[in-house]
């Protein structure tokens, strides 16, 4: 399995080099997408130094700036202008949110933790988003490059799980967070099943290959021992199901096929005695489903929610400050509610709630508009599924900084919506040249 991982990793590097040779901007977009959306594609546990992923991300952001300088500034592209405007708006909104996090560090009982949390948000969200804005426009070609890059990264993470992880352990992580690995693999699973559902009328082996790969990735998530990514995949697929096909008959046909698939998986799980499973990680997922609400993991999450709700009910409208939830828990280790909404309400109070409304209300409006405009186009449908997938994860686990996928998916909704809206206004754009003085 290690040799397979090495071979796939080498093929991925060669493919990236080929894209670079053909189009520098697309090559940078491909590399930045992998490093930001699937950072675990880099085998950090095999490297003797730390900070490699962050350094590579910053390096590709710099390359994005170079790509911006190389581009012909004399070309006027309406779609580029629309997307760039949308990009700067969402970047400004997220910067304002980061500024709010920074300000609330000064009232936090642990200001140092608050500053670290804010810095992580800037490093994982704002700086990469700036790189993506420099690489605009994002058309169907760019979306194809981005999502194929994500799929490649997900497959590499899945193979790496078996190559370097302890399969006999209860939480297999290959020296990384199991839930983070599960989320990375889930990105590929959602994309594969999206490609299947949006191409049901095409009897091609490629379409069925996407389904097979998606099921393999779903099965691989079980070995991480985490339920959250599986739940997020399910919710995202329900959203995608409504968009994958146009027409009531097509939607019904898609639903029946997906329902039969789900029934087969559920039946296999129901007739398999949990005690007979050989893998402790898979055993953990199934046993926690059977003991929902009473197992140790759920009880810990319930405790987090109770502490957060108690603080909100006390009428603390200001909040306890960024990173202050750890103080409420009375813990020496960093703690968070495992729910972004509760986290902001507890730590930033009403101002934090207002900031979330400013971010999410226009995003959800654009998401609905994007869903209507998708018309079964697979990559546009996946943008919607990606946001639903990341939002579900953010409401089930992780904190503001670790849920960078949510904020980046939010920005992607803005960018793609702006591009499609402009394309509808001018279906055959003809970029014009400006006369340089």
N, C-alpha and C positions, 0 to 999 in steps of 0.2 A: 504493500500500500504506500510505503514511503517513496518507492521508485515511481509509482503512478503519480503521486503528488508532485514529485520533482519534474516529471515529464510534462504534466499539465501546466505547472508554473512556468517552465521554459517556453512552452507553446504560447502562453499568455503574454510573456515578455516579447517574444518574436512578433506576435500579432500587433502588440502596441507599437513596436518599432516600425512595422509596415504601415500602420495608420499615420505615424509621425512622418514617414517618408512621403506619403501621398498628400497629406494636408496637415500642416503643423498645428493649426487651430483645433482640428478634430482630434489630433493626437493628445493635445493638452487636455481637452474636454474628457476624453476617454480615461486618461490617467487620474485626473482630479476626481471624476465621478467614482472610480473604484476606491480611491484612498479615503474619500469622504463618506460614501454610503456603505462601503464594506472594508473598513480599515484593517480588519483581521485577516485580509488577504495576504498581508505581509507577515511571515512567520517570525514574529518578534521573539519567541521563545528560543529560536535558533541563533539569534544575533547576540554578540557579546556586549553591545552597548544599548543604552536606553534612548528614547526620544526619536527613533528612526521614523516612525509613522508621521509624527508631527512635523519633523524636518522635511519629509517628502511632501506633505500637504502644503507647507509654506513655499517649498520650491516650485510646486506646480502652480500655486497662486502667482508667483513671480513670473513663471512662463506665460500665464494667462495675460499678465500685464504686457509682456513682450509681444504676444499675439495681437493685442490691441494696437500696439504701436506699428506693427508690420502691416496691418490691414490698410486698405486703400481708404483714407479718410475723405477722399473726394466723391465717394459713392453715397447717394442718398437712398436709403431703404426704409420705406414706411413701417414695415414690420419690425425692423431693428429699433427704430425710434420708439414705437409703441412698447415693445418689450423692455427697452432700456429705461423708459419712464416708469413702467410698472416695477422694474427691478429696484430702482432707486427709492421708490415709495415704500416697498416692503422692507428694504434694508433700513430706511429711516425709521420705520415703525419698530423694527426689531432692535435698532440702536437705542431708541427711546426706552424700550423695555429693559435693555442692559443697563442703561443709565439709572433706571428705577431700582434695579437690583443693587447697583453700586451705592446709591444714596441710602438705601435701607441697611447697608452694612454698618453705618455709624450708630444705629440704635440697636444693633444685634448684640446679644450677650457674648457672642463669639465672632467678633469682627474679622479676625484672621480667616476663619472658615468662610465667612461671607464673601470676602475679597477673592478667595480661591475659587469659590463657586461662580462668581461673576466673571473672573478671568477665563474659566473653562468655557463659559457660554460664548464669550468673545472669540476664543480660539477655535472652538468647534463649529460655530454657527456664522458669526459675522464675517470673519476673514475668508472662509471658503465661499460664502455667498458673494462676496466682492469679486472673487475669481470667476465665478459663474457669470456675473454681470459683464465682466470684461470679455467673456467668450460669446456673448450674444451675437446674432439671434439664435434661438432654439426652434428649428423647424422639424418636420418629420424625420429628416435625415439625422439631425442631432439627437432627437429623442431615441431613434433606433440605436445610435452609437452608445448613448448613455445607458439604455436598458440592457443592451447586450453586454456592456461592461459590468453592470450589476449582476447579471446572470452568471457571467464568467467568474466573478468574485465569489458569488454564493456557492457555486460548484467547488471552487478551490477550498473554501472554508469547510464544506461538507467532507471533502476528501481528507483535508487536514485533521478533521476531528477523529477519523478512524486511524490516520497515519500516526498521530502524535498523542492522542487522548487515551486515557485509561478506560477502556470499554467496560471493565469490571466495576468501576466506581459508580456511586449513586448519582453524582453530578459530573458528567464528562465535559471537561472544558479545554483540554490541551493547553494548560497554563494561561487560559483566558476565562473571563466570566462566562459560565454556561448559558445564561440568558442572552448575553450579547451575541454569542455564537448562534443561538437559536434564532434570534432576530435576523441576523445576516443571512442565514439559510432560508428563512421564511420569505425574504425579499425575492429570492429566485423562485420559490414555490408559487408565490402569487403571480409572478410574471408568466411562468410556464402555463399555469391553468388559465390565465387570461388569454394567452395566445390560442389555447385549445378552444375556449368558449367563444371567442370571436371569429373562429374559422371552422365552425361545425359543418358548414355546407361544403367544405373542401375535403374530399376524401384523399388526403395526402398522408404519406407515412411521416412527414415532418410534423403534421398536426398531432398525430398520435404519439410521436416521439416527445413532443412538448408535454403531453399528459403523463407519459411514463416517467419522464425526468421530474416533473412536478410531484408525483407520488413518491418517488425515491427521496426527494428533498424533504417532503413532509415526514416520511418515515425516519429520516436522519435526525429531524428535530427531536424525536422521542429520546434519542440517545443523550441529549443534553440534560434530560431530566426536568425541563422547564415547560410549564403549561401555558404561560403567557403568550409566547409566539404562536402556538397552535390556535389559541383563542383568537388572536389578531388575524391570522390567516383566514379562519372561518368567517369572521365578520367582514373582512375585505372581500371575500368571494361572494358573500350575499349582496354586497353593494355592486360588485362587478356583474353579477348575474342579471341585475336590472338594466344594465347598460350594454351588455355584450351583444345582444341581438335586437334588431328593430322589428316590431310587430308582435302581436300577442301570441301567435302560434310558435314563432321562433323562441320567444322567451319561455313559453311553456315547455317546449322541447328541451331547451337548455336546462331548465329547472328539473325536469324528470331525469335527465341523464346525471346531473349532479346529485340529485336525491338518491338515485340507485347506487351511485358510488359511495355516498355517505352511509347508506343503509348497509352496504356490504362491509364497510370498515367497522361500523358499530356492531354488526352481528359477529364479526371475527373477534372483536374485543370482548363481547358479552360471553361468548362460548369458550374463551381462553381463560382458565383459572389464573388469577394474578400470581398465586404462589408458585406456579409452574414456570413462570418466565425466568429465563436465565440471566437477563441483564437487569441489574439493580436500577439503572436509570429509567428504563422503560417501565419497570415495576413501580417506580416512584410515581410516574405520571398517572398510571392507571389506578394505583391505590389512592392517590390524592383526589382523583375524580370520584371515587367511591366514597371517600370520607370528606366530601366537600363541606367546608365550614367548621369542621371539627379537628382537622389535622394541624400539626404544629405550624406549618407555613401560613395557613389561613388564619389561625388564631393570632399570629404575630401581625398580619395585615390588619385584622380587626382591631387590634390594640392600637396600631398607628392611626387608624381612622377615628377611633374613640378619642384619642388625645387631641387630634386636630379639631374634631367637632366640639369638644369641650372648650377649647380655646376660642373658637368662633362664637359659641353660645355665651361666653363670658362677656361678650360685647366689646372685645378688643378690636376696634375699627382701624387702628393704625397698623397692627401686625407686630410680630415679635422681632422682625428684622431678618435679613437674609442669612440663612444658616442657623436661625434661632430654634428650629424644630428639635435639633439635637439637645438643646438645653431643656426644652419641655419634656423630652423623654428621660432626662436625668442620666444620660449616657455619656461615656467618654469617647465612644466611637461615633462616627458620622451617621446620623439617622435622617430619614425623610419619609413622608407619608406614602410613597409609592403611587402617587396620584398627583399629576401636575396641577390640576385645579385646586385641590386641597392645599397643596404646598404653597401656592401663590396666595391663597386666601389667608392662611395662617401667618405667613412671613411678611407679606406686603399689604395685607388688609384690603380695604375698599379701593385704594389706588391700584393695587395689583389686579383686583377684579375688573376695574375700569380698563386697565391696560389689556387684559385678555379679551374683553369685549371689542376693543378697538382693533385687535388683531384678528379675532375669529369671525366676527360678524361679516366684514367684507370678504374674508376668505371663503366662508361658507356660501355666500352669495355667488362668488365666482365659481365655486365648486359645482353648484347646481347648474349654473349656466354652462360650464364646461361639460357636465354630464349630458345636457341636452344636445350640445354641439358635437359630442363624441360620435354618435351614429354608428357605433360598432367598430370604429377604428381602433385597433388593438393598443397602440402606444398611448393614445389619448385616454382610453379606458383605464389603462394601467396607472396613469397619473392620479385618477380618482381613487383607484384601489390602493395606491401607495399612500395617499393621505389618510384614508380610512384605516389602513394597517398601522401606520405610525401613531395615529391618534388613539387607537385602541390600546396599543402598547404603552403609550404615555399615561393612560388612565388606569393601567394595571400594575405598572412597575417603573422603576427608575426615577430620576429627579430631572430638574430643568436642563442641566448640562448634559446628562447622559442620554436625554431624549432629543439629541440634535437632529435626528431623522425627522421629527415632527416639524421643526421650524424650517428645515430645508425643503421638505415636501410642501409646506405651506407656500414658500417662495416659488416653488416650481408650478404650483397651481396658478399663481399670479402671472408668471411668465408665459405659460402655455395659453392661458385664457386670453392674454393680450395679443398673442400671435394669431390665434384662431379668429379673434374678433376683427383684426385688421385684414386677415386673409379673406373674410367674408365681404368686407367692404371693397377690396380690390383683388379678385381671384387671380388676376394675371398681372402682378406687379412688374414694372419695368424700371429698375434702378437707373437713375440719371446721374450724369457726371457734373460736378460743379467746376466752374472755370476758376483755376487758381491764379491769384494775382501775381 
